[in-house]
Amino acid sequence: MPIDVDAGPSRRVRSVPMRRALPRLVHDPVSALAEFAREAGGEVVRLDLGPFRPYLVTHPDHVQQVLRTEWTNYQRQGVFWKPLGRMLGGSILGEGEPWKSSRKALQPLFTSRYVAGIAGEMAATINERVGELAGYARGGRPIDAAREMKDIVNQAVVRVLFGDKISRADGERLAPAYDTAAGSIGFRLLMPFVPYSVRVPGDRAFMKAVRTVDEVVFPLVREARADPGDGTDVISALCRNRGKEVDDRQIRDDLVSVYGAASETTAMTLTWLWPLLDAHPEVAVKLRREIEDVVGSGPVTPAHVPELGYTRMVLQELMRLYPAGWIFPRMAMEDGTVGGVRIKAGSQLLITPYATHRLDDFWERPLEFDPDRFLPGKQERRHRYAYFPFGGGPHQCLGQHLFYIEAPLLVAAILSRFRTAVRSPGPFTPARSASLRPEQRIELDLTEVVPVRGTS
């Protein structure tokens, strides 16, 4: 479908008129933005949504400019961030002094070295929880892939964040609350210009989810601040390191932001894995063979992760096609120019790795699932911002080290014990949500297996 072109302030800027943009964005905003980007060949595109006309920025050069080289002029502010702010508050997903303070406190807790130190507890939690899936396999009952990925990841992340300070019951309240918040925010993200004095679909569910999170987290914060102890869990470390410099609300915002980055990213990404493996049996066979060779009869441990090279490639390709953080909005603080297009102060820019990862000029067969793209050596020839599932620049996600420990552990734990088959036919399309999740339910049949080779 052709894209109209209108006169821009600096050059002729491509524009998608409202009669084309609005219906496609309402139906499937994730895919629509990717289609607009591919039609424009990665050039800056302006979307006409009536009173709201954001710019779509997807070319790696332009993404690098916005996220890194001129990041101080393109900040996480404006109408797109208001809905998220009601849940996350002011922390690592904000700007200014609260962001600087939170990142300084949290960054040491998410280095590769620190994550390696807590990986043993994470692996034990994952192994125990994956073992509980045997009941489904023996009973011939399918699992809801999204729900089980969320539940298992939630348990592992809650252990990392809160240690033994939280009960399993309270920990299990967090995942559905956060899930409800992410899923009910779609209308606000699509129509960010609607004032908050006007109640829209999802508002009531969203605020109820925020209250649930607060009911769980605030008592834990107060308890940990009174006696942080010497544990390695994040809440203890935060309360020791930040002392009296911040209030309960700031610690709460830090924990909720980290929970979302660590839990939502892994769970939603792995939900998309199972239909991809079903559709690409040659990848599934190679992946299972590696896990059998490395893990054997299990259980999987952190020591196995460095040996799971192909597993990492599968995860990298999975994150290319289905990055959980599919959109990174920015607001221009001052007038600027991106891709030859004059951007006025106050304008909204949409950065979407989902779209950039599908640009033909930077990826061969961009819509195909091919883990071999990430063979050692190939990545060095790729534009740094052709692939950015964890964002980029100073705001790059702190949770990437955690993801590349947690996700391989979970995949290996499942595939060393079970064969998987997607029962529901698909196709599976992205939902209107703050994180990239399938609109349709993915039902997964599990069959217990006994490894015939490999080492323990």
Residue, then its C-alpha position, 0 to 999 in steps of 0.5 A: m500500500p503506498i504512503d502519501v508524501d507531504a511537505g515537511p519543514s526541512r524535507r519532504v517527510r512521508s506521512v500516513p494519513m489518518r484514513r490509513a493509519l488509524p484503522r490499522l493501528v486500532h486493529d494491530p498497532v504492533s504490526a501496523l508500525a512495522e508495515f509503515a516502516r517497511e513501506a517507507g524503507g526506514e525513512v522517518v514517517r509521520l502518522d496522522l492521528g488527528p490531534f496527535r501526529p507522532y513520528l515513527v523512527t526506525h532506521p538504525d542511524h536514526v535510532q542511534q541518534v535518538l537513543r544514544t548520541e542525542w539522548t538528552n534531547y529525546q526523553r521518556q516524557g509525554v503522553f505515552w509515558k503517563p499511563l506507565g507512570r501510574m504503575l512504575g512511578g519515578s525510577i529507572l524508566g523515568e528521567g532526571e534525578p530519580w532515574k539517575s539515583s535509581r540507576k546508580a543504586l540498581q546497576p551494581l545489582f545487575t552486572s554479569r558478576y552479580v547475576a552469576g552469584i544469584a543464578g544458583e537460587m534461580a536455577a533451583t527455583i526454575n527446576e522445582r517449578v518446571g518439575e510441577l508441570a509433569g502432572y499436566a504431561r501425565g494427565g494429558r492436559p495442555i498448559d497455557a504457555a503464557r501463564e506458565m511462563k509468567d508463573i515460573v519466571n515470576q517465582a524466580v524473579v520474586r526470589v531474586l528481588f525479595g528473597d525469603k521476605i515474601s510468601r509464595a502467596d504474595g509472590e503469586r499475586l504480583a504476576p497476574a496484577y502486572d499482567t492485568a496492568a500491561g494488558s489493560i493499558g492498550f487503549r491509553l497507548l493507542m489514544p494517549f491524547v484522551p484526558y484522564s478525566v475521561r474513563v476509557p476501557g481498561d482504566r478500572a482494571f489497571m488501577k486495581a492492579v496497581r493497588t494489588v502491587d502496592e499491597v504486596v510491595f509496600p509492607l515488604v519495603r517497610e520491613a526491609r528498611a527496618d532490618p535489611g539484613d545481609g541477604t543478596d536479594v535486591i530489596s535487602a541490597l537496596c535498603r542497605n545501600r540507599g539508607k535514608e536518602v530516599d523514601d518508601r515510595q522510591i524503593r517501591d518504584d525501583l522494585v516494581s520497575v525492575y520486576g517488570a524488566a526482569s519478569e515481563t521481558t523473559a516470560m513474554t519472549l519465551t511465550w512466543l518460542w513454542p509456536l516458532l519451534d513447532a513451525h521450525p522442527e529443524v531448529a527444535v531438533k538442534l536445540r533439543r540435541e544441544i540441551e541433551d548433550v549439555v544437561g543430560s538427565g539434569p537438573v540444569t545448573p548455571a554451569h550449563v549456560p555457557e555451553l548452551g551456545y545454540t540456545r543463546m542464538v535461538l533466544q537472540e533470534l527470538m528477541r529479534l522477531y518478538p522483542a518484549g519491549w516493542i516500543f520506546p516512545r520519546m519526546a523532543m525537548e528542543d527543536g532538532t532534525v532526524g533523518g533530514v526531518r525537522i522535529k519540533a520541541g514537544s513532538q512525540l517519536l516512536i522507536t520500535p525494535y519490532a519494526t527495525h528488526r524487520l527492515d529489509d535493508f538490514w536483515e536478509r529474509p527479515l520475517e523468517f526465523d533463523p537462529d544462524r543469523f547470530l553465529p559468532g562473527k556475523q553480529e560484528r558486521r551488523h549495525r549496532y542499532a539494527y538490533f536493540p531488543f534491550g534498548g540502547g544508550p544510557h537507558q539500556c535495560l539493566g535486565q539483559h544479563l539476568f535474561y541471558i541466565e534466566a531464559p536459557l535455564l528455563v528453556a533447558a529445564i523444560l526441553s530436558r524433561f519434556r517434548t512440546a507440541v502446540r495444540s492451538p492452531g494459530p496464527f498468533t498475532p501481537a495484542r494491544s499491550a504495553s509488552l509484546r504478548p500474543e492475542q491468542r491463547i497458546e496451548l502446549d502439550l507436554t510429553e515426558v522424556v528420558p534423555v538417551r544420551g548426554t551427561s549429568 
